Amino acid sequence: MLFKLTLSSLYARLLTVSMTVFAISLSLMLYLSVEKLRSSAYTSFTNTISQTDLIVGSRTSSIQLLLYSVFRVGNATNNITWESYEDIIDRDEIAWSVPISLGDSHKGFRVMGTNLEFFERYKYRSGQSLEIEEGNYFDDLYDVVLGYGVAEKLGYKLDIPLIVSHGLQSFTDHDDQPFRVSGILAKTGTPVDNTVIVSLEAIEAIHVDWSSGTKIQGQETPVDQIRKMDLSPKNITAALIGVNSKLQVFQLQRWINEYPEEALSSILPGVALQELWRIVGIVENLLLGISIVVIFTTLIGMTAIVFSSLNERRREMAIWRAMGASPSIIIGLLMIEAFIIAVLSAIVSTILLFVLLYLLQPWIDSTYGILVNIEMLSLEDILIFVYFILAAMLVSLVPAIRAYWFSINDGMTIKI
């Protein structure tokens, strides 16, 4: 009977209750959105590179090696000689390897030299492969493949000429050897989007007339002659490595770190990503703090709304008291109302969340490279709803007790 009376009371105040449910639903939706964004950002970050067992570079910290080899941030302290690279990949534990050469740029975007195996072996988002959106991978010495972001921001199309600059902030261009855009990659939401990719041989070709990082004055080898040269790389910046068995990873890592010929470092990408996330995780903590504030604000707002509605129901509470309603009835009535409002708010907020994600997911992915998965609520989300409903019922005790103790005095003396 009490539940039916509660439903009748809510129906009698349908407009007010509807606005209350909608206001609380917006707050809950904001909380869920922040949580989805927080978890999606973490997932996108940790999935920047996957299915690569080791990254090898010159001796440095794991985070610095990760930053310049994967995120294209910063510079290597030194290079790896090609002889050392070949010595490493000759080991039986290694299933595949992809060399990477960095150092040049194009209009602020990093130029990366590698081989065709990079497009096959580089994985992101738990094993997703790179895909070509337009054109083809390079098959000529001066072909270049652009990341999606480079092509979009610079407005580049297939077959247009492209000049590579020496260094990251250099006023010297390799304009005597122009490249041609042969392909444009599909968007990945990773640093690959902002990378200009050429072959290792092309990196060697544009530095034929260079020595110790500077161009040799008065020397300019014709392109036809360069094409006939042996352009095998002399050194590389880093290498991505996959092993035959995961059990061999730590043994191989130890061997590389103790490599006698030159000082090298090998890192586990997943572990290094976790370390880096702990450093930049202040953003995650900020979002978590916002989520907590939103929940508390929602509960406070709900309490304020219930208190406000009591002013309209003072005479109703007084009549209930005059009819002999016990404290449990008065308190139970308002707690059931809070329960129903909280449940309806949880349902409406979930619907609003999925509508919002459906509309904004393409924009978030294309703008920030964060893939927000539209999936069923997790167990953690459901538990949050349960805690919220219990908390809503708990905070309703304050106005419920107040309504009981002051209903007769307030209700019978209302001045209209």
PyMOL commands that set and color helices and strands:
alter all, ss='L'
color gray80, all
select helices_A, chain A and resi 2-12+14-46+62-69+82-89+117-121+148-154+191-194+200-206+223-227+246-257+269-280+282-312+314-322+327-368+379-395+397-412
alter helices_A, ss='H'
color red, helices_A
select strands_A, chain A and resi 54-58+80-81+94-106+109-114+123-124+128-129+132-135+143-146+161-162+179-185+195-199+210-211+214-215+235-236+238-243+264-267
alter strands_A, ss='S'
color yellow, strands_A
deselect
rebuild
show_as cartoon
